[in-house]
Amino acid sequence: MANIKVKVNPVSSNTVKQVAIGQVAAENFELGDLKNVDTTTVTASAGDTLVFDATTQKYEAASGFDGGFY
């Protein structure tokens, strides 16, 4: 087994505020629970794609998009 050396900086402004242990089941989440997904402006429906809006800095549902030319 390899020797592993770790150096810890004793002076740090970072402090632990909360530690969570365990797992969360994926079926308990809704798309709107994600903080960077906007489900209020456009309601998502089956077959939609999430598209990033640079203005709002959030993902929004889109029923179709122009992929450009390749």
N, C-alpha and C positions, 0 to 999 in steps of 0.2 A: 504494500500500500504506500502511496506517495505521501511525503510530508507536505503539509499545507500550512503556510505561515499567514497569519492574518494580523494586520496592524489596525488598531482602532484609535481614531482620533478622539481624545477625551473632551475636547472643546468643540461643541456642536450646537447650533441653534435649532436643529431639528429635534422635536420631541414626539413621542408616540402618544396619540390622543385616544386611539381606539384599536383594539385587536379583535378581529372576528375569526372564529374557528368554526369550521363546518362547511357544508355545501348547501347551495340553494337550488332547488329544482327548477329547470328551465320552463316548465309548464306554468310556473307561478308568475311569469313576467309577461307584460303586454308590450307591444312595440312602443307605445307612448311613454313607457317607464324609462326608456333610455333618454338621457338628458340632451343628446345631440340629434334627436329625431323629432320633427314637428308633425304631429298628427292632428293639429287643430286647423291649420290653413287648408290642407287638402286631406280628405279622409281616404285612407288606403283601402283598396278593394282587391279581389283575387286577380292575379296576373300583373299587378303594378310592379314597378321597379323603384328602388330608393335612389334618388338623385340628389347630389350635394348642391345646395344653394350657397354660393360664396357670399352673397349679401347678408343672409341671416346666419351663416355658419352652421347650418343644420341640414339634415337629410329630410327630403320630402318625397311623398309618393308621386309617381308620374305614370300615366297610362301608356305613354309612348314618348320616344325621344328620337331626335335626329342624330344618327351616329356619324354623320359627315361622310367624306369621301376617302377611300383608301386606294 
